[in-house]
Amino acid sequence: METVKKVRVKSGSTLNYVDVGQGVPIILIHGLFLDRTAFKQQIKAFAGQARIIAIDIHGHGGSSVLSPVVSL
């Protein structure tokens, strides 16, 4: 099973992701109401042939919710 990693982005929020395999990178980004686990079968199938990076977008899975920016 892949290890879930966390990165802090410029806004200060965090994104969870998995990074498995080696070679040409393939980045998997899920749709609304899902998370990176939606790609479980794709990760398993392609990890031996490529580097697979699957993220939880903000507010999904283990990633933090993005705070609204207010400018006056």
C-alpha positions in Angstrom: 0.0 0.0 0.0 1.2 3.5 -0.8 2.2 6.0 1.8 0.1 9.2 2.0 2.3 12.3 2.1 1.4 15.9 2.9 2.8 19.1 1.4 2.2 22.7 2.6 1.4 25.0 -0.3 2.0 28.8 -0.6 -1.4 29.7 0.9 -0.5 27.8 4.0 -3.0 25.0 3.4 -2.0 21.4 3.0 -2.5 18.8 0.2 -2.4 15.0 0.7 -1.0 12.9 -2.1 0.6 9.6 -3.0 3.7 9.3 -5.2 4.5 5.7 -6.3 6.5 4.1 -9.1 9.2 5.4 -11.3 9.5 6.8 -14.8 7.3 9.2 -16.7 5.0 11.0 -14.2 1.2 10.7 -14.5 -0.7 13.1 -12.3 -4.2 12.0 -11.3 -6.7 14.6 -10.1 -10.2 13.5 -9.0 -13.5 15.2 -9.5 -16.0 16.8 -7.1 -17.0 14.7 -4.0 -14.2 12.2 -4.5 -10.6 11.8 -3.3 -7.3 10.2 -4.4 -8.7 6.7 -3.4 -10.9 6.8 -6.5 -7.7 5.9 -8.5 -6.8 2.8 -6.4 -7.0 0.5 -9.4 -5.2 2.8 -11.8 -2.4 3.3 -9.3 -2.1 -0.5 -8.9 -2.1 -1.0 -12.7 0.4 1.7 -13.7 2.8 2.0 -10.8 5.1 -0.6 -12.3 5.3 1.4 -15.6 5.3 5.0 -14.5 5.5 7.4 -11.6 1.9 8.0 -10.4 1.0 11.1 -8.3 -2.5 11.2 -7.1 -3.7 14.2 -5.0 -6.6 15.1 -2.8 -7.7 18.5 -4.0 -8.5 21.2 -1.3 -11.4 20.2 0.9 -11.4 16.5 -0.2 -9.8 13.5 1.4 -7.1 14.5 3.8 -6.4 17.9 2.3 -7.3 21.1 4.1 -10.1 23.4 3.1 -8.9 26.4 1.2 -9.7 29.6 3.1 -11.5 32.3 1.1 -9.3 35.3 0.2 -10.9 38.6 1.0 -9.4 41.7 -0.6 -10.7 45.2 0.1 
